[in-house]
Amino acid sequence: MSFNIALSGIAASQKDLNTTANNIANVGTVGFKESRAEFADVYANSIFSNAGTAVGGGVTTTQVAQQFHQGSLQFTSNALDMAISGGGFFITSAGSGNQDYSYTRAGAFKIDANNYLTDAAGNFLQTFPVDKDGNSTSVSLSTTSSVQIPDTAGSPQKTEQVGLQMNLNAGEPTKVLADFDPDDPDTFNNSTSLTFYDSLGEPHVLTTYFIRPENAAYTGESHWVSFQAVDGVPVNMSGAAGSYQTDTNGDGTPDATGTADVGGWTGAVLSFNDTGTFTGSDPAVITTEELGINGAGALGAGADGTQALTINFNAPTQYASPFEVTALTQDGTTVGRLTNVEVGTDGLITASYSNGATVPLARVALARFANEQGLTQVGNTSWKESLASGQALAGEAASGTFGDIRSSALEQSNVDLTTELVDLISAQRNFQANSRTLEVNNTLQQTILQIR
């Protein structure tokens, strides 16, 4: 019997040594959770035995229990590296559409050849679907799916609305409107440009010239004329040229009418009161003629020739300060190429594109379990659901008991190397002591056999 007791002690010490060695071996493994060998004594008794004098039967291993406490975070320069700060597991599957899920804390994800987010073993990260505003449309495990990062963003959208906001210097000298020449900066006061897009996504430059014409300022009112050109081609306003009142004799009151019409240019008039506040424009809605061959002829073949631009002067001012453009906007887009992928603390995956579009793609799904130590290890720092763990409960990061997701970070192994080395020494001592017990039992047996 004593041989069996010593052998059980040796086996338990070996199990403890193996567990400690495995922890030490994985001290640098991302997302690894240390294990702890747990033991119980072996004891047998019956109603006819004397419990006060009974001796135990040795030791047995009850469980090698995983310890799921938080590991420290290591920050990286890869936005697709993710770490969970708090509770929860990433959900992965072996194939797109496969619902045989694995659960892991290792967040070293990357984009595969088909632009799916996967781990190093090729398992697909599972995410919740989101709407155009980035709100999750479902948080059920059954609705999770693999996320694919599109390398382009949408089809081209032609520009229809242009917004300009600026200050026109009230101290600028007047110009002779009839002398306007876009190639001669002395014939206009200021200019500004923005890029817009035709129906094919081709970029074009809209240039707006501002002129303060002679005799256009009088008591209580001041006027400016604006002309537009697309890629250097004059673009007239839709309808008649804007008109304004002039003070030709200098007595402070208007006595004539001027128009924003010079040679091949037809422009619009911007009006301001004596406090520099914008009072309106003529025409009231400034829309260009068609930009195609039947209009200005500024667009190339194949593009929508009926495209026109509505130019909105958003509360411009005329103060005694230098010319300054404070806003330039347009509502068109070209085809965008992927430039960046970001992951928020709530798990929202957002893609940025070269056309300025920012598209929410999906939200990283997390899972938790009633009994984490009941999970079944499957290798590759992953676990699977078991009867002991309970069913996986899916949810969003940074909600309820789920932790935050830290982008550009990895959770390191939670192994404390110093503690493991001390445990290694202790397990070695236990092994030696049990071996000595076996040796003593052998000596006693030999002594008995040698009695004559």
C-alpha positions in Angstrom: 0.0 0.0 0.0 2.8 2.4 0.9 4.3 1.8 -2.6 1.1 3.1 -4.2 1.0 6.1 -1.9 4.6 7.0 -2.9 3.8 6.4 -6.6 0.7 8.7 -6.4 2.9 11.4 -4.9 5.4 11.0 -7.6 2.7 11.2 -10.3 1.2 14.3 -8.7 4.6 16.0 -8.5 5.2 15.2 -12.1 1.8 16.7 -13.0 2.8 19.8 -11.1 6.2 20.0 -12.8 4.5 19.6 -16.3 2.0 22.3 -15.5 4.6 24.7 -14.3 6.9 23.9 -17.3 4.0 24.6 -19.7 3.3 27.9 -18.0 7.0 28.9 -18.3 7.1 27.8 -22.0 4.2 30.1 -22.8 5.3 33.1 -20.9 5.6 35.0 -24.2 2.4 33.6 -25.8 -0.2 36.4 -26.6 -3.5 35.7 -24.8 -2.2 32.7 -22.9 -3.8 31.9 -19.5 -1.7 30.1 -16.9 -2.8 26.8 -15.5 -2.7 25.5 -11.9 -2.6 21.8 -11.0 -5.1 21.1 -8.2 -4.9 18.0 -6.0 -7.0 16.1 -3.5 -6.1 13.3 -1.0 -7.3 9.7 -1.6 -9.2 8.4 1.4 -11.3 5.3 1.7 -13.3 4.2 4.8 -16.3 2.0 5.6 -18.7 1.5 8.5 -16.7 -1.3 9.9 -13.3 0.5 9.9 -11.9 2.7 12.5 -11.8 6.2 11.1 -9.5 7.4 13.8 -6.7 5.1 12.7 -7.3 5.0 9.0 -4.5 6.2 6.7 -5.0 8.0 3.4 -4.3 6.3 0.2 -2.2 9.0 -1.4 -3.0 11.9 -3.7 -4.8 12.4 -7.0 -5.0 15.3 -9.6 -8.5 16.7 -9.5 -8.1 19.4 -12.2 -5.6 21.4 -14.2 -7.5 24.7 -13.8 -6.9 27.7 -16.2 -6.6 31.1 -14.5 -8.4 33.7 -16.5 -7.2 36.9 -14.7 -6.1 39.8 -16.9 -2.7 39.9 -18.5 -0.8 43.1 -19.0 -1.2 45.0 -22.3 1.6 45.5 -24.8 1.0 48.4 -27.2 1.9 48.0 -30.9 1.7 50.0 -34.1 -0.8 47.7 -35.8 -4.4 49.0 -35.5 -5.8 45.5 -36.1 -4.1 44.2 -32.9 -6.8 44.1 -30.3 -6.8 43.4 -26.5 -9.8 43.1 -24.2 -9.4 45.2 -21.1 -11.9 43.4 -18.8 -14.2 40.4 -19.3 -15.0 38.6 -22.5 -13.5 36.5 -25.4 -13.1 37.2 -29.1 -15.2 34.8 -31.2 -13.6 33.1 -34.2 -14.7 30.4 -36.7 -12.7 28.2 -39.0 -14.6 29.4 -42.1 -16.8 32.3 -43.3 -20.3 31.2 -42.4 -19.1 28.4 -40.1 -20.8 28.5 -36.7 -18.4 26.1 -35.0 -17.0 28.9 -32.8 -13.8 29.1 -30.8 -13.1 31.7 -28.1 -9.8 33.4 -27.5 -8.1 36.3 -25.8 -5.4 36.5 -28.4 -6.2 39.5 -30.6 -3.4 39.5 -33.2 -5.6 39.9 -36.2 -4.7 40.7 -39.8 -6.3 41.0 -43.3 -6.0 37.8 -45.4 -5.8 37.6 -49.2 -9.6 38.1 -49.5 -9.6 41.1 -47.1 -11.2 39.2 -44.2 -10.0 39.8 -40.7 -8.4 36.6 -39.4 -6.0 35.4 -36.8 -2.6 33.7 -37.5 -4.3 30.3 -37.9 -6.7 31.7 -40.5 -9.7 31.7 -38.2 -12.3 34.4 -39.0 -13.1 37.1 -36.5 -16.8 37.2 -35.8 -18.6 40.6 -35.7 -22.1 42.0 -35.3 -23.8 43.8 -38.3 -24.1 47.6 -38.0 -26.2 50.3 -39.8 -24.8 53.3 -41.7 -24.5 55.2 -38.4 -22.5 52.4 -36.7 -25.3 51.1 -34.5 -25.5 47.3 -34.0 -28.6 45.9 -35.6 -28.3 42.6 -33.7 -26.2 41.3 -30.8 -27.1 37.6 -31.1 -24.4 35.0 -31.5 -26.3 33.4 -34.3 -26.2 36.6 -36.4 -22.4 37.2 -36.1 -20.4 37.0 -39.4 -17.0 37.4 -40.7 -16.0 41.0 -41.6 -14.5 41.8 -45.0 -12.7 45.2 -45.5 -13.6 46.7 -48.8 -10.6 48.3 -50.6 -12.9 50.8 -52.4 -15.7 52.9 -51.1 -18.8 53.2 -53.3 -19.5 54.5 -56.8 -18.7 58.1 -57.8 -21.3 60.8 -56.8 -21.4 63.9 -58.9 -21.2 67.3 -57.1 -24.5 69.2 -57.0 -24.1 71.6 -54.1 -21.1 73.8 -53.4 -20.7 75.8 -50.2 -18.4 78.9 -49.8 -17.9 81.0 -46.7 -15.5 83.9 -46.6 -14.8 87.5 -45.6 -14.4 90.1 -48.3 -12.2 92.9 -47.2 -14.2 96.2 -47.0 -11.0 98.1 -47.6 -10.2 96.6 -51.0 -9.8 99.0 -53.9 -12.4 99.0 -56.6 -11.8 97.5 -60.1 -13.1 98.2 -63.6 -15.4 95.3 -64.1 -15.0 95.4 -67.9 -11.2 94.8 -67.5 -11.7 91.4 -65.8 -9.1 88.9 -67.0 -8.6 85.7 -64.9 -5.0 85.6 -66.1 -4.3 89.1 -64.7 -4.5 89.2 -60.9 -4.7 93.0 -61.0 -8.1 92.9 -62.6 -9.8 91.1 -59.7 -9.6 91.4 -55.9 -9.6 87.8 -54.7 -10.1 84.2 -55.8 -10.5 80.8 -54.2 -10.8 77.3 -55.6 -12.2 73.9 -54.6 -12.2 70.4 -56.2 -15.5 68.9 -57.2 -16.4 65.7 -59.1 -18.3 64.8 -62.2 -20.5 61.7 -62.6 -17.5 59.5 -63.4 -15.6 60.6 -60.3 -13.2 62.7 -62.3 -12.0 65.7 -60.3 -12.4 69.3 -61.6 -11.4 72.6 -60.1 -14.0 75.3 -59.6 -12.4 78.8 -59.2 -14.4 81.7 -58.0 -13.2 85.3 -58.6 -14.4 88.2 -56.5 -14.4 91.8 -57.9 -15.4 95.0 -56.1 -16.7 97.0 -59.1 -16.5 100.8 -59.3 -19.4 102.9 -57.9 -20.9 99.8 -56.3 -20.7 101.2 -52.8 -23.0 103.9 -51.4 -24.7 104.8 -48.2 -26.0 101.6 -46.5 -25.2 99.1 -49.4 -22.1 97.6 -51.0 -21.8 95.0 -53.8 -19.3 92.5 -55.1 -19.4 90.5 -58.3 -18.4 86.8 -58.5 -17.4 84.9 -61.6 -16.9 81.1 -61.8 -14.6 79.0 -64.0 -14.2 75.2 -64.2 -10.7 74.1 -65.1 -10.2 77.6 -66.5 -13.3 77.5 -68.7 -15.8 80.3 -68.0 -19.1 79.0 -66.5 -22.0 81.4 -66.6 -24.8 81.7 -64.2 -28.1 80.0 -65.1 -30.5 82.8 -66.3 -29.7 86.5 -66.6 -26.5 88.1 -65.1 -26.9 89.6 -61.6 -27.6 93.3 -61.3 -26.8 96.0 -58.7 -27.3 99.7 -58.1 -24.4 102.1 -58.5 -23.6 105.6 -57.4 -22.0 107.2 -60.4 -22.0 110.9 -59.2 -20.7 110.1 -55.7 -23.5 111.7 -53.7 -24.1 108.5 -51.6 -27.3 107.4 -53.4 -27.7 105.0 -56.3 -28.5 106.6 -59.7 -27.7 103.8 -62.2 -27.7 100.0 -62.6 -24.7 97.7 -63.2 -24.7 94.0 -64.4 -22.3 91.2 -63.7 -21.8 90.6 -67.4 -18.3 91.0 -69.0 -17.5 89.6 -72.4 -17.8 85.8 -72.1 -18.4 85.9 -68.3 -21.8 86.1 -66.6 -21.6 86.3 -62.9 -23.6 86.9 -59.7 -23.8 89.8 -57.3 -23.3 89.6 -53.6 -24.7 92.5 -51.5 -23.8 93.6 -48.0 -25.1 96.3 -45.6 -23.1 98.9 -43.7 -22.4 96.5 -40.9 -20.8 94.0 -43.3 -23.6 91.5 -43.1 -24.7 89.6 -46.2 -28.1 90.7 -47.4 -28.5 88.4 -50.4 -27.5 87.7 -54.0 -28.7 88.3 -57.5 -29.7 85.8 -58.7 -31.1 84.6 -55.4 -30.2 81.0 -56.1 -26.8 80.9 -57.8 -26.7 78.0 -60.2 -24.3 77.4 -63.0 -25.3 76.6 -66.5 -24.8 73.0 -67.6 -21.2 72.0 -67.5 -21.2 69.7 -70.5 -20.8 70.4 -74.2 -24.3 71.9 -74.5 -23.3 74.5 -71.9 -19.9 75.5 -70.7 -18.1 72.6 -72.4 -16.0 72.1 -69.2 -16.6 68.4 -68.8 -15.0 65.6 -70.9 -16.8 63.0 -73.0 -18.7 60.3 -71.1 -19.6 62.4 -68.1 -23.1 63.7 -67.4 -23.2 66.8 -69.5 -26.3 68.2 -67.7 -24.4 68.5 -64.4 -24.8 72.0 -62.9 -23.6 73.4 -59.6 -25.7 75.3 -57.0 -23.3 77.7 -55.2 -24.3 78.5 -51.7 -22.6 81.6 -50.2 -23.1 80.6 -46.5 -23.3 83.9 -44.6 -20.2 85.7 -46.1 -19.1 88.9 -44.5 -17.6 92.2 -45.6 -15.5 93.4 -42.7 -12.4 95.6 -42.6 -10.1 92.6 -42.4 -8.1 90.6 -45.0 -9.8 88.3 -47.4 -10.2 84.9 -45.7 -12.0 81.7 -46.7 -13.5 80.0 -43.7 -15.3 77.1 -45.3 -15.3 75.2 -48.6 -17.7 72.3 -49.1 -19.1 70.1 -51.8 -21.3 67.0 -51.8 -19.6 64.9 -54.5 -17.3 61.9 -54.1 -14.9 60.0 -56.3 -14.0 56.3 -55.9 -12.1 56.0 -52.6 -9.2 53.7 -51.9 -8.7 52.1 -48.5 -6.3 54.2 -46.4 -6.9 53.2 -42.8 -8.9 50.8 -40.5 -9.6 51.8 -36.9 -11.2 49.9 -34.1 -13.0 51.8 -31.3 -13.2 50.9 -27.6 -16.7 49.7 -28.3 -15.4 47.4 -31.0 -16.7 49.4 -33.9 -14.6 48.7 -37.0 -14.4 51.8 -39.3 -12.7 52.1 -42.6 -11.4 55.4 -44.0 -10.9 56.0 -47.7 -9.0 58.4 -49.9 -12.2 60.2 -51.0 -12.8 61.3 -47.4 -15.5 58.7 -46.8 -15.6 57.0 -43.4 -17.6 53.8 -43.4 -18.6 51.8 -40.3 -18.2 48.1 -41.3 -19.1 46.0 -38.3 -18.7 45.7 -34.5 -16.4 43.1 -32.8 -18.5 40.5 -31.0 -17.5 39.3 -27.6 -18.6 36.3 -25.6 -18.7 35.4 -21.9 -19.4 32.3 -19.9 -20.9 31.5 -16.5 -17.9 29.2 -15.7 -14.8 30.2 -17.7 -12.8 27.4 -16.1 -15.2 24.9 -17.6 -14.1 25.8 -21.2 -12.4 23.1 -23.2 -8.9 23.9 -24.4 -8.3 23.3 -28.1 -4.8 24.8 -28.6 -3.7 27.9 -30.3 -4.7 29.8 -27.2 -8.4 29.0 -27.9 -11.2 27.4 -26.1 -14.6 25.8 -26.9 -17.9 25.8 -25.1 -18.6 22.8 -22.9 -21.4 21.6 -20.6 -19.3 22.8 -17.6 -18.8 26.3 -19.0 -22.4 26.9 -19.9 -23.6 28.5 -23.1 -21.8 31.5 -24.7 -23.5 34.8 -24.1 -22.7 37.3 -26.8 -22.5 41.1 -26.4 -20.8 44.4 -27.3 -17.6 45.6 -25.8 -17.8 48.4 -23.2 -21.3 47.3 -22.2 -22.5 45.3 -19.2 -19.8 42.9 -17.9 -17.9 43.0 -21.2 -14.5 44.9 -21.2 -13.3 47.6 -23.5 -11.4 46.8 -26.7 -8.0 48.4 -27.0 -6.8 48.8 -30.6 -3.0 48.6 -31.3 -2.5 46.5 -28.2 -2.1 42.8 -27.3 -2.9 41.1 -24.1 0.3 39.3 -22.9 0.4 36.0 -21.1 -0.7 36.3 -17.5 2.1 34.0 -16.3 4.2 35.5 -13.5 7.7 34.0 -14.3 9.1 34.6 -10.8 6.2 32.7 -9.2 6.5 29.9 -11.7 10.2 29.4 -11.0 9.5 29.2 -7.2 6.7 26.6 -8.0 9.2 24.7 -10.1 11.6 24.4 -7.2 8.8 23.4 -4.9 7.5 20.7 -7.3 11.1 19.4 -7.7 11.4 19.1 -3.9 8.1 17.2 -3.7 9.2 14.8 -6.4 12.4 14.1 -4.5 10.6 13.6 -1.3 8.1 11.1 -2.8 11.0 9.3 -4.5 12.7 9.0 -1.1 9.5 7.6 0.3 9.5 4.9 -2.4 13.2 4.2 -1.7 12.5 3.8 2.1 9.6 1.5 1.4 11.9 -0.6 -0.8 14.5 -0.8 1.9 11.9 -2.0 4.5 10.7 -4.7 2.1 14.2 -6.0 1.6 14.8 -6.0 5.4 11.7 -8.1 6.0 12.7 -10.5 3.2 16.1 -11.0 4.7 14.8 -12.1 8.2 15.7 -15.8 9.0 
